[in-house]
């Protein structure tokens, strides 16, 4: 077991230092395909991911061992297809590739959906917050523009025609100010609603031990 963990660690470090497409002939020749399969399986990667490894080594005339890869991947999937991993994948917004065996998938998917719902509710709160911030920034810019135009309007610089245009600009900016204030108020209400939903759901999730 320690040997497998060490091998997997070396594989992960190799992949972190360089993408699969940069694997050299020595790496391909010495690769433990079972360990790579285990690593991919434990991360829930689909079988098609093997193609990345195969193409990288094919460039060096080395054939990847799919049988060993698949055997390792099946072991890794047992680790991946646990409810706790499903929840963690969902709550992080990760994508499930439909890799779990039918015997493990139901509980995994239940937990995944719980986590994903929590992720979605948090995203709704964060999205509303971002929209509020964006509109508040625009509102401040509009107000600055109004102040600048009003200051120019009362100065001696503008011609009568320019004063007419300045008044029209100020009127349009004032209307935009009202629109932004209304949008911000609506978004604040929406965020409060999403936050309430999030809080209630978090309490429910906590009651189930997640």
Secondary structure as GFF3:
##gff-version 3
##sequence-region A 1 210
A	DSSP	alpha_helix	2	17	.	.	.	ID=ss1
A	DSSP	three_ten_helix	20	22	.	.	.	ID=ss2
A	DSSP	alpha_helix	25	30	.	.	.	ID=ss3
A	DSSP	alpha_helix	33	42	.	.	.	ID=ss4
A	DSSP	three_ten_helix	47	49	.	.	.	ID=ss5
A	DSSP	alpha_helix	50	58	.	.	.	ID=ss6
A	DSSP	alpha_helix	66	80	.	.	.	ID=ss7
A	DSSP	alpha_helix	83	91	.	.	.	ID=ss8
A	DSSP	alpha_helix	102	153	.	.	.	ID=ss9
A	DSSP	alpha_helix	160	207	.	.	.	ID=ss10
###
